[in-house]
Amino acid sequence: MGKNDFLTPKAIANRIKAKGLQKLRWYCQMCEKQCRDENGFKCHCMSESHQRQMQVFGQNPNRIIDGYSEEFEREFLEHMKRSHRFSRVAATVVYNEYISNRHHIHMNSTQWATLTEFVKYLGRTGKCKVDETPKGWFITYIDRDSETLFKERLKNKRLRADEVEEEKQEREIKRQIERAEQLIPSVSGSSQPNESERVLLKSEDGGKIAFALGSSKPVVKEKRESSKLVFEDGESSNPVKGKGAGGNVGGGVSALDELMREEEKVKERMNRKDYWLCEGIVVKVMSKALAEKGYYKKKGIVVKVIDKYVGEIKMIDSKHVLRVDQEELETVIPHIGGPLRIVNGAYRGSNARLLALDTEKYSAKVQIEKGIYDGRVLQAVEYEDICKAAV
């Protein structure tokens, strides 16, 4: 067996030494050769093969450096896309993971002298979202390819939704016009106004009663007791049912209630969307792909909504910022008396407070606190339509 054969102790020791990562300053990118010490690197630089490579490099150094820089950048971003696609992570962590492959492109052969310069370059070119913190540089990968396809898909979906919504509104307007035309002849076809019908407009003490048919509530400018007496007198004075005064009273109240119900249905159809994310709510991450990172079933606050369907979530525990699709998120129900936001349905976007829960019907009783519906109590709102508000 020769002195430098494959199974000699010296050959085995050399292979063990060369197995791991070596010093970056003793690596020759042109020859793709790693030296173990300064003496070995010096001998390599004096070798004939290295001299030939340096002559090739001297002919067009800028093109070779640009090629190595592009390859380094492409592999670095590919590693980010594969390992930290939706995470905000330290740049040093990503770099250490990248150089764990001993055949990677070394940074000393690129146009960037340090990792900080490379991170700043990624931020300037918009390929990553870069943040400088006391703990170092943090980067977040921006997936341009999927975002382009995602925006195109959302644009087509919005166009189809707008067309469907316009058709629904036109049908609803026609239905309301037909209903109004049916109600007007019934009022005009009745007998001329007499004392029994005038009592509907004037009470005993001279006050008036007015109904706002277009609003969600009847506007009654009278005390409840006097209004009850008015309706009782009207019913007792004209007991005939049909197209008389008593029939108009019953028909007017039922028509009013029906119009209110129709208005609620219209409001529900207009505000019911297939997206529900909004800023300032607490959500739960249900993506099993993020379970390895420790984010599965963890809560976070929505700090930004991207294209209606994707949210940037700031985790409550780790303070990390993730970019997650709404299909992988879940609403959070607050405790009784806690603040919440109605994220879908007729009262979408309203701030409210939780009053009670119905676990059998998976619904909640809430009271709206601000806005034009302040004080209104909603008896049964589905769990998916409400979410805890961040305080």
JOTA-V536986 format. One line per field, one symbol per residue. ss: DSSP state (H for helix, E for strand, C for the rest). burial: I if it has 16 or more other C-alpha atoms within 10 Angstrom, else O. Layout:
# JOTA-V536986
ss=???
burial=???
This chain:
# JOTA-V536986
ss=CCCCCCCCHHHHHHHHHCCCCCCHHHEECCCCEECCCHHHHHHHHCCHHHHHHHHHHHHCHHHHHHHHHHHHHHHHHHHHHHHCCCCEEEHHHHHHHHCCCCCCCCHHHCCCCCHHHHHHHHHHCCCEEEEEECCEEEEEECCHHHHHHHHHHHHHHHHHHHHHHHHHHHHHHHHHHHHHHHHHHHHHCCCCCCHHHHCCCECCCCCECCCCCCCCCCCCCCCHHHHHHHHHHHHHHCCCCCCCHHHHHHHHHHHHHHHHHHHHHHHHHHHCCCCCCCCCEEEEECCHHHCCCCCCCCEEEEEEEECCCEEEEEECCCCCEEEEEHHHEEECCCCCCCEEEECCCCCCCCEEEEEEEECCCCEEEEEECCCCCCCCEEEEEEHHHEEEECC
burial=OOOOOOOOOOOOOOOOOOOOOOOOOIIIIOOOOIIIOOOOIOOIOOOOOIOOOOOOOOOOOOOIIOOIIOOIIOOIIOIIIOOIIIIIIIIOOIOOOIOOOOOOIIIIIIIOOOOOOIIIOIIOOOIIIIIOOOOOIIIIIIOOOOOOOOOOOOOOOOOOOOOOOOOOOOOOOOOOOOOOOOOOOOOOOOOOOOOIIOIIOOIOOOOOIOOOOOOOOIOOOOOOOOIOOIIOIIIOOOOOOOOIIIOIIOIIOOIIIOIIOOIOOIOIOIIIOOOIIIOIIIIIIIIOOIOOOOIIIIIIIIOIIOOOIIIIIIIOOOOOIIIIIIOOIIIIIIOOOOIIIIIIIIIIIIIIIIIIIOOOOOIIIIIIIOOOOOOOIOOOIIIIIIIIIOO
